[in-house]
Amino acid sequence: MNTEQSINRGLIIHLILAILLFAAFPSLAQKQKVWLDSDTGNEMDDLYAIVRLLKDPSVDVVGLSSAHFNNPDLLVFEKWNAYETEGLETMEDSQRLNELILNTMGLESIPHPKGADRQIGRAWGGSEPRDSPAAQEIIKIAKALPDGEKLDILTLGALTNIASAIILAPDILPKIRVFALGAKYDQNKRAWSKNEFNIRNDLNAFDYLLDLKDFDFTVMPLETALPLKFDRDETYQKTDDNIPIEKILADRWREQNPQDKTRVMWDLALVQAYLLPQHSETLLVNSPPENKSFTVKIYSKIDQDALMEDFWTYLKK
């Protein structure tokens, strides 16, 4: 065997060993970078969604940002969920809970910048961005990605932070994919409705994103998430108060919604559908007629039993 043949044989052996190594230890391969933007202070299901994502070893969570949940009720009612509305700063409360989760799980090194405290534009429309540390960090991470890589952004509330990031730095558009919970879509009538909490909290941002061309955007309408329901008593039984993060999840139900025997886990449905595509279905549908993009992808169906079983499995890991 000559020297050239020996070198070629050595390269082949190294290549085979590398393939076997990555097959045996998939965690050594490049993980998908994921950013989660959450109005955590609004309801209880955000916390369950955040914990599930943070416990998944197959993705690299590179950021957790706080979203506002400003809405007209805060101006005219004394209570919003379990909160006194007077003096309530919605983004700050989301931030407080994000930091609590990260600290409890020992993951405080994950970037967790504050998001915007209000919608983009004004009450009558517009697309003036609402700059924030969250928008700037999203821009920074997206721009630093090597060619061919994308940042997946999951949004559980108003789309203010991601819309602002794109407005401030349009060149990140080819480097991101956005998965959002919000709006309604009637698959039988093929009709959209924007009369939904997340969208109403920043309709300007949703419209801005739907007007973009060549934007990788997947929406989970409320109808799709609706079947994922948790039972209160079963949740209390399955969570262990001796484990701090599990106690936080159970306490959130006890404090926010003790009267509810069941709760739809809206935000968890999006995170689970993203992590477990084998248990969800997507459709390419027409965009709302008032928007400029022609089509948008939606999650059309989930296997709620599989998603529920998976959550409890990962919570105990």
KACORQUI-V631347 format. One record per residue. N is the residue number from 1. RES is the residue in one letter. SS is DSSP state (a for helix, b for strand, c for the rest). PHI is phi in whole degrees, -180 to 180 (none if undefined). Layout:
n=(N,N)
res=(RES,RES)
ss=(SS,SS)
phi=(PHI,PHI)
This chain:
n=(1,2,3,4,5,6,7,8,9,10,11,12,13,14,15,16,17,18,19,20,21,22,23,24,25,26,27,28,29,30,31,32,33,34,35,36,37,38,39,40,41,42,43,44,45,46,47,48,49,50,51,52,53,54,55,56,57,58,59,60,61,62,63,64,65,66,67,68,69,70,71,72,73,74,75,76,77,78,79,80,81,82,83,84,85,86,87,88,89,90,91,92,93,94,95,96,97,98,99,100,101,102,103,104,105,106,107,108,109,110,111,112,113,114,115,116,117,118,119,120,121,122,123,124,125,126,127,128,129,130,131,132,133,134,135,136,137,138,139,140,141,142,143,144,145,146,147,148,149,150,151,152,153,154,155,156,157,158,159,160,161,162,163,164,165,166,167,168,169,170,171,172,173,174,175,176,177,178,179,180,181,182,183,184,185,186,187,188,189,190,191,192,193,194,195,196,197,198,199,200,201,202,203,204,205,206,207,208,209,210,211,212,213,214,215,216,217,218,219,220,221,222,223,224,225,226,227,228,229,230,231,232,233,234,235,236,237,238,239,240,241,242,243,244,245,246,247,248,249,250,251,252,253,254,255,256,257,258,259,260,261,262,263,264,265,266,267,268,269,270,271,272,273,274,275,276,277,278,279,280,281,282,283,284,285,286,287,288,289,290,291,292,293,294,295,296,297,298,299,300,301,302,303,304,305,306,307,308,309,310,311,312,313,314,315,316,317)
res=(M,N,T,E,Q,S,I,N,R,G,L,I,I,H,L,I,L,A,I,L,L,F,A,A,F,P,S,L,A,Q,K,Q,K,V,W,L,D,S,D,T,G,N,E,M,D,D,L,Y,A,I,V,R,L,L,K,D,P,S,V,D,V,V,G,L,S,S,A,H,F,N,N,P,D,L,L,V,F,E,K,W,N,A,Y,E,T,E,G,L,E,T,M,E,D,S,Q,R,L,N,E,L,I,L,N,T,M,G,L,E,S,I,P,H,P,K,G,A,D,R,Q,I,G,R,A,W,G,G,S,E,P,R,D,S,P,A,A,Q,E,I,I,K,I,A,K,A,L,P,D,G,E,K,L,D,I,L,T,L,G,A,L,T,N,I,A,S,A,I,I,L,A,P,D,I,L,P,K,I,R,V,F,A,L,G,A,K,Y,D,Q,N,K,R,A,W,S,K,N,E,F,N,I,R,N,D,L,N,A,F,D,Y,L,L,D,L,K,D,F,D,F,T,V,M,P,L,E,T,A,L,P,L,K,F,D,R,D,E,T,Y,Q,K,T,D,D,N,I,P,I,E,K,I,L,A,D,R,W,R,E,Q,N,P,Q,D,K,T,R,V,M,W,D,L,A,L,V,Q,A,Y,L,L,P,Q,H,S,E,T,L,L,V,N,S,P,P,E,N,K,S,F,T,V,K,I,Y,S,K,I,D,Q,D,A,L,M,E,D,F,W,T,Y,L,K,K)
ss=(c,c,a,a,a,a,a,a,a,a,a,a,a,a,a,a,a,a,a,a,a,a,a,a,c,a,a,a,c,c,c,b,b,b,b,b,b,b,c,c,c,c,c,c,a,a,a,a,a,a,a,a,a,a,c,c,c,c,b,b,b,b,b,b,b,b,c,c,c,c,c,c,a,a,a,a,c,c,b,b,c,c,b,b,c,c,c,c,c,a,a,a,a,a,a,a,a,a,a,a,a,a,a,a,c,c,c,c,c,c,c,c,c,b,c,c,c,c,c,c,c,b,c,c,b,c,c,c,c,c,c,c,a,a,a,a,a,a,a,a,a,a,a,a,c,c,c,c,c,c,b,b,b,b,b,c,c,c,c,a,a,a,a,a,a,a,a,a,c,a,a,a,a,a,a,b,b,b,b,b,b,c,c,b,b,b,c,c,c,c,b,b,b,c,c,c,a,a,a,a,a,c,a,a,a,a,a,a,a,a,c,c,c,c,c,b,b,b,b,b,c,a,a,a,a,c,c,c,b,b,b,a,a,a,a,a,a,a,c,c,c,c,c,a,a,a,a,a,a,a,a,a,a,a,a,a,c,c,c,c,c,b,b,b,c,a,a,a,a,a,a,a,a,a,a,c,a,a,a,b,b,b,b,b,b,b,c,c,c,c,c,c,c,c,b,b,b,b,b,b,b,b,c,a,a,a,a,a,a,a,a,a,a,a,a,c,c)
phi=(none,-82,-64,-64,-65,-65,-64,-62,-64,-64,-65,-64,-62,-62,-65,-63,-63,-65,-63,-65,-65,-69,-69,-78,-129,-61,-65,-77,-72,-65,-89,-68,-81,-130,-116,-116,-115,-138,-87,-58,-75,-74,-135,-85,-71,-58,-63,-66,-65,-63,-62,-60,-66,-66,-87,-89,-78,-84,-125,-109,-77,-102,-175,-135,-111,-99,-109,-77,-135,-65,-155,-58,-60,-64,-88,-124,-119,-81,-129,-130,52,-97,-96,-76,-75,-64,77,-72,-111,-66,-62,-62,-71,-62,-63,-59,-72,-58,-68,-62,-63,-62,-65,-66,-90,70,-119,-66,-74,-68,-55,-141,-73,-75,-94,-72,-101,-163,-70,-78,65,-133,-61,-96,124,106,-132,-69,-69,-115,-65,-165,-57,-65,-60,-67,-71,-61,-60,-60,-68,-62,-68,-83,-67,-66,-57,94,-97,-130,-98,-91,-114,-103,-120,-110,-145,-60,-90,-58,-67,-73,-62,-62,-61,-70,-63,-72,-142,-59,-71,-82,-54,-71,-105,-131,-128,-117,-123,-126,-95,161,71,-130,-144,-89,-69,-74,-89,56,-126,-93,-137,-96,-82,-148,-55,-60,-70,-63,-74,-160,-61,-60,-68,-62,-63,-60,-67,-74,-92,-78,-98,58,-108,-84,-133,-123,-114,-102,-67,-60,-59,-73,-76,-52,-69,-82,-123,-104,-91,-59,-67,-66,-65,-60,-69,-84,-93,-105,-66,-82,-105,-51,-70,-71,-64,-61,-65,-67,-62,-61,-68,-61,-86,-91,-138,-63,-80,-91,-74,-137,-138,-76,-97,-52,-68,-62,-60,-66,-61,-67,-64,-68,-73,-123,-61,-69,-112,-145,-127,-125,-136,-97,-125,-66,-71,-54,-62,-81,-100,-86,-71,-86,-135,-148,-88,-127,-78,-102,-162,-131,-94,-63,-67,-66,-68,-67,-60,-63,-59,-68,-64,-73,-61,-86,-79)
